[in-house]
Amino acid sequence: MTAASAARRIGGGGDVHRRLAGQRRRPLLVRAYGALLARSGLLGSLARRRFLSFLLRSLPALVAVAFFALLTLGVFADMTMGWPQAVAVAALLATLAALAIRRARASAAGRSATTRDQLELGSLFVLAAYTVAQTAGGAGSGLDGPLYPVVYLVMAFLVSFLPRGAGLALVALAVGLDLSTWQARGARPMEMPAVAAHAGFILIFALLYHAVLAAQVAASRRAERLAVERRLHEIEERAREFRLLAPAGAPGVEGGELDRRHAEAAVIEVEAAVRGALEVVEVALATHTAAVFLLADDASELMLRECRSRSERVARRPVSAREGALGSVVARAVPVRLHGDVKAATYYEDGTRPGALLAAPLLDRRGGHVRGVLLADRLQDLPFGEADERLLQTLAAEILRAVAAERLMGDMRRTRDEKERFYGAIERLNRTAKPREVFDATLEVAKAMAGAEFGAITLVEEGDRKVTHRVARVSPEAGAERRSAALEGLVFRDNSGLVASAVRLGSTLPGKELRVAEAVLFDEGTRLKGLGSLRIFPLKAGDGVLGTLVLGARREGAFGREAVRQLEVIALQAADALLRARLFEQTERLATTDGLTGLVNHRTFQARLDEHLAAAQRYGKRLSLLLCDIDHFKAVNDTYGHPAGDQVLRAVAGALGREARVTDVVARYGGEEFAIVMPETDGRGAQVIAERIREKVRSLVLKTELGPLSVTLSLGVATFPDDAGRKAALVEAADACLYHAKRHGRDRSVRASSLRPQRRA
């Protein structure tokens, strides 16, 4: 088919190309228009959905406002309920049900109620209570209906279970509704006492129930906390009885959450083993009582730890470990078999005499110490045999094997933790770069490793033919910060105290426990109170001793042999770190300061000037540069000699450092020239400081071998951006002012702005 015939079929006649082009464009236009209509429909549908969602979300608030108005107007005060009131009540109940269902679903999904949800639900409950009270009261009753106490009960319920803010808001709603109702009825003065009484009762009920509930919650939390603490204490006591933990306060043992969990797991495992052993004893030996008694630390008493008995009179209190059959097992560390009228059974409170008794010691493999007694008895005179004795000994060994296994796991965990702390401490010390960082890191890791409450670092300072010691850093126990602040910085001479002796001997002191209160630690005038143990570790580096590490603990015997050995290694690492930090500071000081005057050198001055100029440009601040030169300094060297010239340079540098501010940068610019960078200082303020410096230098009188010597100073001041906008121009302007002061009499300061009129002239 040709293009012409196709054109005739489509529309017939006309321009073929125009019709074909129209056919190409029409689908595109139709599609675009259709898409626009579809998009507009989609947008309209989305807007409608959003509007409906907003309307539904606002429905509870609208219902609450409407009911507030209806109650204010007394619509429900008539006992006869018409269809308008019924519709309103139905709407209120439906809204309440919808909110309750939505809250239940949100709670099931794990979402907590928002403040808006609480206020909406609570306000509807309050309005429902008022509706009931007003409906039951009859016409004109207002606030005097017989069911008005329902409002008090609902308010107490809501305030008890809602947060304080939402509860107060609902109280305000109830009081406001009472006032509005009273106002709508004419605000008669005779009804004001009733309104005030209702408002007071609402507030009293709310506060009373809130206080009661808060007290109950607090009591429940306190009881729960005490129960948890009792359980933890019981676990710790049982763990110590089983020797799963080190003695209380032993170094290296931490009372963290992880340690408590490990102790709890170990106690559970051991108790399971004990119960299993007793069950075997009861079944295999047909016992009346099968029990495990554990020996106290002082070996004077036995405490019942686990029991399977048909009697309720087995002693729960401690029994003597020196009397009866149990005492014999403890004393001889061998099994005991008795039968007949056994009078040696001291573990029954009612004096029961078993017919047969068998007891085996719980012997610890480490040292062969008796840790307790495994007991079996029968009421009938049926003696235990040798096989029974071997069985009981085997079960006693199994109990101790379970204890030993848990103790081994605990020892392995503690050893691992101690090694991690030890290597972590060394790594941390190796990262320090400043003496203060070395002091803080050393005290922190050493106190943590040893369980110490007090720590201090002292340094040896050698002067002219005498040695002194200085307390460089103190890390006190909690509550002793003021006393330690007074101790930090203490300087004392070399004496016979423990610190000075540790430095001289280069060894840890004291070698054995002593009475800390009577020992001289630093000097005679300084005593430490409340410490039961003390150790001083020398900080040895190479052949010298830099100072000491002092550690103290409240408990006696706090520093065991292993802890002392590890702390000695920490002290060596701390000494090396301190030596490195000192070398680093010395290198840094040599690189940035002038060796003669101690001021910032020329290179550092240029870098600091760049930094302050960049800050002044960024924040739109002023900056002043002061250049000064000692007048006739060459004559001083020629007349008094170069040592006197060096003395003059040091004296002028000292005056500049004292008169400059803390934020200023004071530098030796070169030769007898000095420079001061003054951030955030205008020209007038800089010249005031320049004059003060000039007067101070002028008043100096130096003593030399050839007599007293005084010098003067010439100064030039330039300010950024008033006198120059770039660094080179600023330095040039200050230098020009300095040479102007030199050419016009010296001993003066010249400001760049004062030269401008002369230059224009």
Secondary structure, DSSP 8 states (H G I E B T S, - for coil): --HHHHHHHHT-SS-HHHHHHHHHHHHHHHHHHHHHHHHHHHHHHHHHHHHHHHHHHHHHHHHHHHHHHHHHHTTT-SSS--HHHHHHHHHHHHHHHHHHHHHHHHHHTT----HHHHHHHHHHHHHHHHHHHHHHH-TT-TT--TTTHHHHHHHHHHHHHS-HHHHHHHHHHHHHHHHHHHHHTT--GGGHHHHHHHHHHHHHHHHHHHHHHHHHHHHHHHHHHHHHHHHHHHHHHHHHHTT-S--TT-TT----HHHHHHHHHHHHHHHHHHHHHHHHHHHHHT-SEEEEEEE-TTSSEEEEEEEEES-S-B--S-EESSSHHHHHHHHH-S-EEEESS----TTBTT----SEEEEEEEE-TTT--EEEEEEEEESSS----HHHHHHHHHHHHHHHHHHHHHHHHHHHHHHHHHHHHHHHHHHHHHH--SHHHHHHHHHHHHHHHHT-SEEEEEEEEE-SS-EEEEEEEEE--TT-HHHHHHHTT-EEES-SSHHHHHHHHTS-B-SS---GGGS-SS-TT----S-SEEEEEEEEETTEEEEEEEEEESSTT---HHHHHHHHHHHHHHHHHHHHHHHHHHHHHHHHB-TTT-SB-HHHHHHHHHHHHHHHHHHT--EEEEEEEETTHHHHHHHH-HHHHHHHHHHHHHHHHHHS-TTSEEEEEETTEEEEEEET--HHHHHHHHHHHHHHHHT--EEETTEEE---EEEEEEEETTT-SSHHHHHHHHHHHHHHHHHTTSS-EEEGGGGHHHHH-
